């Protein structure tokens, strides 16, 4: 019997003897290994979150109308097999690269080929999430910027053409809408309760790979990157195509929009940024109400306050926004703000960093009378300022908005064409007997590939000799079917089919 066991038995016998005498005693643990140890935290399980939030996350494809020329492009195209590879595996086109060497020129003996019509070329792939059951979807402004069409695909593979309700470049927030009801939608979380170190999850379409789930932790809050908003920093894997997708907490609530990454290679390197949902919702509400965001301004150029400056002028801490200049006639100028002032508070709210001021002022409704606390030459004073409206941005082109119709007869407008007579000199130069010149193009005719300056010489099998004949023929054609148009472009002739909008 070991010495340790004998010692334990003697201790136990002594305790029993004391107990029989009516005395209570606590027995020591039999072994140090028997002492309870703190239980380690288990890793989170995201399966329930994916099932809960996943159906409300969408894939967003943007298209642009590319007008194809009659011959090979001078810049050339990427090899077709490589293009097909990227379409298959990533869902995005490879960027075009210039073709080395001179482009081949058409042989004089090469037969004329019909000029291809306008094509819808993919611009990019992004992500988004459904805000409400009636089809409002939130994404990044840079995802839909410049798009001619926006296509939204749900997890059940239904696809919708979306209308851009509005987009705000400064916050990179956009709202689009699809014509559908009864849709699954996300819950919005409280960013104020978000803690550094807590687990978060992202769902999106990196490189076009739909419904991809990644996870990580919150690395920092209110990260100042020099943009209009303070970001949520995470180590969640975010790549091209994730833009506009949701950042989700462990309660299944969206607390951010995945928007940016820090990278030296163009790919994910462990640092990603999300737009806080409290700011995004505020922007989205204005976009849904008016299609644009109204911001306040006071007309000052500002800079940070350094520690040395703060100590040397008696401010103490390096806080506030140093006024570098004041715009003449601006609200700040009228309020008495001077260059060299340090604005320390706005409406009683402390300005810890210079970037806090434009956010506070920007979130203030134009016309609001506000108070500025400024530190000037060793003392503080309050100034009253009436916030003006920031110059509105030019609205993002709306994908579903019809283009302006050219002037002319009702029949010609229906096809999106405006034409004029050919002069006798033009007829001789082009070696045609008749025809009309296209002055402007929109809608269906632009899609067909018709361009300004083209000469329409026949519609169907009817030759066109003048504008009057053109309008007479157009008025009689069956607009439920594609309309064949014979045209001349330079020395080349081709047929194009106009498909009228129904």
For each residue, the residues with C-beta under 8 A, 3 or more apart:
1: 5 6
2: 5 6
3: 6 7
4: 7 8
5: 1 2 8 9
6: 1 2 3 9 10
7: 3 4 10 11
8: 4 5 11 12 30
9: 5 6 12 13
10: 6 7 13 14
11: 7 8 14 15 27 28
12: 8 9 15 16 27
13: 9 10 16 17
14: 10 11 17 18
15: 11 12 18 19 25 27
16: 12 13 19 20
17: 13 14 20 21
18: 14 15 21 23 24 25
19: 15 16 22 23 24 25
20: 16 17
21: 17 18
22: 19
23: 18 19
24: 18 19
25: 15 18 19
26:
27: 11 12 15
28: 11
29: 32 34 35
30: 8 34
31: 34
32: 29 35
33:
34: 29 30 31
35: 29 32
36:
37:
38:
39:
40:
41:
42:
43:
44: 199 215 250
45: 48
46: 49 50 201 213 215
47: 50 51
48: 45 51 52 252
49: 46 52 53 201 248 250 252
50: 46 47 53 54 201 203 213
51: 47 48 54
52: 48 49 252
53: 49 50 56 57 129 186 203 246 248 252 254
54: 50 51 57 155 203 211 213
55: 154 155 156 184
56: 53 129 130 183 184 185 186
57: 53 54 127 128 129 130 155 203 204 211 245 246
58: 127 128 129 130 137 152 153 154 155
59: 125 126 127 128 152 153 205 208 210 211
60: 125 126 127 128 137 139 143 144 150 151 152 153 162 176 205 244
61: 91 122 124 125 150 151 153
62: 122 123 124 125 126 143 144 147 149 150 151
63: 120 121 122 123 147 148 149 150 151
64: 120 121 123 146 147 148 149
65: 118 119 120 121 148 446 447
66: 118 119 120 121
67: 118 446 449 451
68: 115 116 117 118 119 449
69: 73 115
70: 113 115 489 492 494
71: 106
72: 76 103 104
73: 69 76 77 103
74: 103
75: 96 97 98 99
76: 72 73 96 97 98 99 103
77: 73 80 83 96 99
78: 82 83 94 95 96 97
79: 82 83
80: 77 83 84
81: 84 85
82: 78 79 85 86 94
83: 77 78 79 80 86 87 93 94
84: 80 81 87 88
85: 81 82 88 89
86: 82 83 89 90 92 93 94
87: 83 84 90 91 92 93
88: 84 85
89: 85 86 207
90: 86 87 207 208 209
91: 61 87 125 205 207 208 209 210 241
92: 86 87 122 124 125 207 208 240 241
93: 83 86 87 121 122
94: 78 82 83 86
95: 78
96: 75 76 77 78
97: 75 76 78
98: 75 76
99: 75 76 77 103
100:
101:
102:
103: 72 73 74 76 99
104: 72
105:
106: 71 110
107: 110
108:
109:
110: 106 107
111:
112: 492 493 494
113: 70 494
114: 494 495 496
115: 68 69 70 449 489 492 494 496
116: 68 119 449
117: 68 447 448 449 496 497
118: 65 66 67 68 446 447 448 449
119: 65 66 68 116
120: 63 64 65 66 148 149
121: 63 64 65 66 93
122: 61 62 63 92 93 125
123: 62 63 64 146 147
124: 61 62 92 143 240
125: 59 60 61 62 91 92 122 205 207 208 240 241
126: 59 60 62 139 140 143 144 204 205 241 242 243 244 245
127: 57 58 59 60 139 143 203 204 205 241 242 243 244 245 258
128: 57 58 59 60 137 138 139 143 152 176 244 245
129: 53 56 57 58 137 138 139 185 186 244 245 246 254
130: 56 57 58 133 135 136 137 183 184 185 186
131: 136 137 138 175 185 186 284
132: 135 136 183 185
133: 130 181 182 183 184 185
134: 180 181 183
135: 130 132 160 177 178 179 180 181 183
136: 130 131 132 165 175 176 177 284 288
137: 58 60 128 129 130 131 152 162 175 176 177 178
138: 128 129 131 173 174 175 244 257 280 284
139: 60 126 127 128 129 143 144 174 175 176 243 244 257
140: 126 143 144 172 173 174 243 244 257 259
141: 144 145 167 168 169 171 172 173 174 396
142: 145 169 172 243
143: 60 62 124 126 127 128 139 140 174 243 244
144: 60 62 126 139 140 141 147 150 164 167 174 176 396 399
145: 141 142 167 169 396
146: 64 123 396 397
147: 62 63 64 123 144 150 164 397 399
148: 63 64 65 120 397 399
149: 62 63 64 120 161 399
150: 60 61 62 63 144 147 161 162 163 164 176 399
151: 60 61 62 63 159 160 161 162
152: 58 59 60 128 137 159 160 161 162 176 178
153: 58 59 60 61 157 158 159 160 210
154: 55 58 157 158 159 160 183
155: 54 55 57 58 210 211
156: 55
157: 153 154
158: 153 154 180
159: 151 152 153 154
160: 135 151 152 153 154 178 179 180
161: 149 150 151 152 178 399 400
162: 60 137 150 151 152 176 177 178 399 400
163: 150 176 177 178 398 399 400
164: 144 147 150 167 174 175 176 396 397 398 399 400
165: 136 174 175 176 177 287 288 291
166: 174 175 286 287 288 290 291 292 293 395 396
167: 141 144 145 164 173 174 175 287 396
168: 141 171 172 173 174 283 287 292 293 393
169: 141 142 145 172 393
170: 227 228 293 295 362 393
171: 141 168 228 229 275 279 280 283 293
172: 140 141 142 168 169 227 257 259 275
173: 138 140 141 167 168 257 275 279 280 283 284 287
174: 138 139 140 141 143 144 164 165 166 167 168 244 287 396
175: 131 136 137 138 139 164 165 166 167 284 287 288
176: 60 128 136 137 139 144 150 152 162 163 164 165 399
177: 135 136 137 162 163 165
178: 135 137 152 160 161 162 163
179: 135 160
180: 134 135 158 160 183
181: 133 134 135
182: 133
183: 56 130 132 133 134 135 154 180
184: 55 56 130 133
185: 56 129 130 131 132 133
186: 53 56 129 130 131 246 253 254
187: 252 253 254
188: 253 254 277 281
189: 193 194 249 251 253 254 255 277
190: 193 194 253 255 278
191: 194 232 255 256 276 277 278
192: 278
193: 189 190
194: 189 190 191 198 218 221 232 249 255
195: 198 218
196: 218 219 220 221
197: 217 218
198: 194 195 217 218 249 250
199: 44 215 216 217 249 250
200: 215 216 217 218 234 236 247 248 249 250 255
201: 46 49 50 213 214 215 236 247 248 250
202: 213 214 215 234 236 237 238 242 245 246 247 248 258
203: 50 53 54 57 127 211 212 213 245 246 248
204: 57 126 127 212 238 241 242 243 244 245 246 258
205: 59 60 91 125 126 127 208 209 210 211 212 241 242 245
206: 209 212 214 237 238 239 240 241 242
207: 89 90 91 92 125 239 240 241
208: 59 90 91 92 125 205 241
209: 90 91 205 206 212 241
210: 59 91 153 155 205
211: 54 57 59 155 203 205
212: 203 204 205 206 209 242
213: 46 50 54 201 202 203
214: 201 202 206 236 237 238 242
215: 44 46 199 200 201 202 236
216: 199 200 234 235 236 237
217: 197 198 199 200 234 235
218: 194 195 196 197 198 200 221 232 233 234
219: 196 233 234 235 271
220: 196 223 232 233
221: 194 196 218 230 232 233
222: 230 231
223: 220 230 231 232 233 273
224: 230 231 353 355
225: 231 260 273
226: 355
227: 170 172 231
228: 170 171 358 359 362
229: 171 275 276 279 359
230: 221 222 223 224 276 355 359
231: 222 223 224 225 227 259 260 273 274 275 276
232: 191 194 218 220 221 223 247 255 256 273 274 275 276
233: 218 219 220 221 223 271 272 273
234: 200 202 216 217 218 219 247 272 273 274
235: 216 217 219 270 271 272
236: 200 201 202 214 215 216 247 258 272
237: 202 206 214 216 268 272
238: 202 204 206 214 242 258 261 268 272
239: 206 207 242 261 267 268
240: 92 124 125 206 207 243 266
241: 91 92 125 126 127 204 205 206 207 208 209
242: 126 127 202 204 205 206 212 214 238 239 245 258
243: 126 127 139 140 142 143 204 240 258 259
244: 60 126 127 128 129 138 139 140 143 174 204 257 258 259
245: 57 126 127 128 129 202 203 204 205 242 257 258
246: 53 57 129 186 202 203 204 254 256 257 258
247: 200 201 202 232 234 236 254 255 256 257 258 274
248: 49 53 200 201 202 203 252 253 254 255
249: 189 194 198 199 200 252 253 255
250: 44 49 198 199 200 201
251: 189
252: 48 49 52 53 187 248 249
253: 186 187 188 189 190 248 249
254: 53 129 186 187 188 189 246 247 248 257 277
255: 189 190 191 194 200 232 247 248 249 274 276 277
256: 191 232 246 247 274 275 276 277 280
257: 138 139 140 172 173 244 245 246 247 254 274 275 277 280
258: 127 202 204 236 238 242 243 244 245 246 247 272 273 274
259: 140 172 231 243 244 273 274 275
260: 225 231 272 273
261: 238 239 268 269 271 272 273
262: 269 271 272 273
263: 266 267 268 269 271
264: 269
265: 269
266: 240 263
267: 239 263
268: 237 238 239 261 263 272
269: 261 262 263 264 265
270: 235
271: 219 233 235 261 262 263
272: 233 234 235 236 237 238 258 260 261 262 268
273: 223 225 231 232 233 234 258 259 260 261 262
274: 231 232 234 247 255 256 257 258 259
275: 171 172 173 229 231 232 256 257 259 279 280
276: 191 229 230 231 232 255 256 279 280
277: 188 189 191 254 255 256 257 280 281
278: 190 191 192 281 282
279: 171 173 229 275 276 282 283
280: 138 171 173 256 257 275 276 277 283 284
281: 188 277 278 284 285
282: 278 279 285 286 363
283: 168 171 173 279 280 286 287 293
284: 131 136 138 173 175 280 281 287 288
285: 281 282 288 289
286: 166 282 283 289 290 292 293 294
287: 165 166 167 168 173 174 175 283 284 290 291 292 293
288: 136 165 166 175 284 285
289: 285 286
290: 166 286 287 294
291: 165 166 287 395
292: 166 168 286 287 392 393 395
293: 166 168 170 171 283 286 287
294: 286 290 365 366 389 390 392
295: 170 361 362 363 366 389 390
296: 361 362 363 364 365 366 368 387 388 389 390
297: 330 331 361 362 387 388 389 390 391
298: 330 331 332 335 337 361 372 385 387 388
299: 326 327 329 330 331 332 333 388
300: 321 323 324 325 326 327 330 332 337 343
301: 323 324 325 326 327
302: 321 322 323 324 343 354 357 358
303: 321 322 324 354
304: 318 321 322 353 354
305: 309 310 315 318 319 320 321 322 342 354
306: 309 310 318
307: 310 311 318
308: 311 312
309: 305 306 312 313 315 318 322
310: 305 306 307 313 315 316 317 318 319
311: 307 308 314 315 316
312: 308 309
313: 309 310 375 378
314: 311 378
315: 305 309 310 311 318 319 320 342 375
316: 310 311
317: 310
318: 304 305 306 307 309 310 315
319: 305 310 315 344 350 351 352 353
320: 305 315 342 343 344 351 354 375
321: 300 302 303 304 305 342 343 351 353 354 356 357
322: 302 303 304 305 309 340 341 342 354
323: 300 301 302 326 332 337 338 339 340 341 342 343 374
324: 300 301 302 303 339
325: 300 301 339
326: 299 300 301 323 330 332 333 337 338 339
327: 299 300 301 330 332 333
328: 333
329: 299 333 334
330: 297 298 299 300 326 327 333 334 388
331: 297 298 299 334 335 385 386 387 388
332: 298 299 300 323 326 327 335 337 372 385
333: 299 326 327 328 329 330 337
334: 329 330 331 385 386
335: 298 331 332 372 383 384 385 386
336: 383
337: 298 300 323 326 332 333 341 343 372 374 383 385
338: 323 326 341 376
339: 323 324 325 326
340: 322 323 376
341: 322 323 337 338 374 375 376
342: 305 315 320 321 322 323 374 375 376
343: 300 302 320 321 323 337 346 351 357 372 373 374
344: 319 320 350 351 373 374 375 380
345: 348 349 350 351 371 372 373
346: 343 349 351 357 360 361 370 371 372 373
347: 360 364 370 371
348: 345 371 373
349: 345 346 360
350: 319 344 345
351: 319 320 321 343 344 345 346 354 356 357 360
352: 319 356
353: 224 304 319 321 356
354: 302 303 304 305 320 321 322 351 357
355: 224 226 230 358 359
356: 321 351 352 353 359 360
357: 302 321 343 346 351 354 360 361
358: 228 302 355 361 362
359: 228 229 230 355 356 362 363
360: 346 347 349 351 356 357 363 364
361: 295 296 297 298 346 357 358 364 370 387
362: 170 228 295 296 297 358 359 390
363: 282 295 296 359 360
364: 296 347 360 361 368 370 387
365: 294 296 368 387
366: 294 295 296 387 388 389 390
367: 386 387 389
368: 296 364 365 386 387
369: 384 385 386 387
370: 346 347 361 364 384 385 386 387
371: 345 346 347 348 382 383 384 385
372: 298 332 335 337 343 345 346 382 383 384 385
373: 343 344 345 346 348 380 381 382
374: 323 337 341 342 343 344 380 381 382 383
375: 313 315 320 341 342 344 379 380
376: 338 340 341 342 379 380 381
377:
378: 313 314
379: 375 376
380: 344 373 374 375 376
381: 373 374 376
382: 371 372 373 374
383: 335 336 337 371 372 374
384: 335 369 370 371 372
385: 298 331 332 334 335 337 369 370 371 372
386: 331 334 335 367 368 369 370
387: 296 297 298 331 361 364 365 366 367 368 369 370
388: 296 297 298 299 330 331 366
389: 294 295 296 297 366 367 392
390: 294 295 296 297 362 366
391: 297
392: 292 294 389
393: 168 169 170 292
394:
395: 166 291 292 398
396: 141 144 145 146 164 166 167 174
397: 146 147 148 164 401
398: 163 164 395 401
399: 144 147 148 149 150 161 162 163 164 176
400: 161 162 163 164
401: 397 398
402: 405 443
403: 416 442 443 446
404: 442
405: 402 413 416 442 443
406: 412 413 416 417 418 439 440 441 442
407: 413 418
408: 412 413 417 418 419 471
409: 412 413 471 474 475
410: 413 414
411: 414 415 471 474 475
412: 406 408 409 415 417 418 419 470 471 474
413: 405 406 407 408 409 410 416 417
414: 410 411 479 500
415: 411 412 443 444 445 474 483 498 500
416: 403 405 406 413 441 442 443 444 445 446
417: 406 408 412 413 438 440 441 442 445 450
418: 406 407 408 412 438 439 440 441
419: 408 412 436 437 438 439 456 467 470
420: 436 437 439 467
421: 436 437 466 467
422: 426 427 430 432 434 435 436 437 455
423: 426 427
424: 427 428
425: 428 429
426: 422 423 429 430 437
427: 422 423 424 430 431 432 433 434 435
428: 424 425 431
429: 425 426
430: 422 426 427 435 455 488
431: 427 428
432: 422 427 435 455 457 488
433: 427 463 465
434: 422 427 457 463 464 465 466 469
435: 422 427 430 432 455 456 457 464 465 488
436: 419 420 421 422 455 456 464 466 467 470
437: 419 420 421 422 426 453 454 455
438: 417 418 419 441 450 451 452 453 454 455 456 487
439: 406 418 419 420 452
440: 406 417 418 452
441: 406 416 417 418 438 445 446 450 451 452
442: 403 404 405 406 416 417 445 446
443: 402 403 405 415 416 446 447 501
444: 415 416 447 448 498 499 500 501
445: 415 416 417 441 442 448 450 498
446: 65 67 118 403 416 441 442 443 449 450
447: 65 117 118 443 444 499
448: 117 118 444 445 485 496 497 498 499
449: 67 68 115 116 117 118 446 496
450: 417 438 441 445 446 454 456 485 487 496 498
451: 67 438 441 454 489
452: 438 439 440 441
453: 437 438 489
454: 437 438 450 451 487 488 489
455: 422 430 432 435 436 437 438 487 488 489
456: 419 435 436 438 450 459 464 470 485 486 487
457: 432 434 435 463 464 486 487 488 493
458: 461 462 463 464 485 486
459: 456 462 464 470 473 474 477 483 484 485 486
460: 473 477 483 484
461: 458
462: 458 459 473
463: 433 434 457 458
464: 434 435 436 456 457 458 459 469 470 473
465: 433 434 435 469
466: 421 434 436 469 470
467: 419 420 421 436 470 471
468: 471 472
469: 434 464 465 466 472 473
470: 412 419 436 456 459 464 466 467 473 474
471: 408 409 411 412 467 468 474 475
472: 468 469 475 476
473: 459 460 462 464 469 470 476 477
474: 409 411 412 415 459 470 471 477
475: 409 411 471 472
476: 472 473
477: 459 460 473 474 483
478: 481
479: 414 483 500
480: 500 502
481: 478
482: 497 498 499
483: 415 459 460 477 479 497 498 499 500
484: 459 460 495 496 497
485: 448 450 456 458 459 495 496 497 498
486: 456 457 458 459 493 494 495
487: 438 450 454 455 456 457 493 494 495 496
488: 430 432 435 454 455 457 491 492 493
489: 70 115 451 453 454 455 492 493 494
490:
491: 488
492: 70 112 115 488 489
493: 112 457 486 487 488 489
494: 70 112 113 114 115 486 487 489
495: 114 484 485 486 487
496: 114 115 117 448 449 450 484 485 487
497: 117 448 482 483 484 485
498: 415 444 445 448 450 482 483 485
499: 444 447 448 482 483
500: 414 415 444 479 480 483
501: 443 444
502: 480
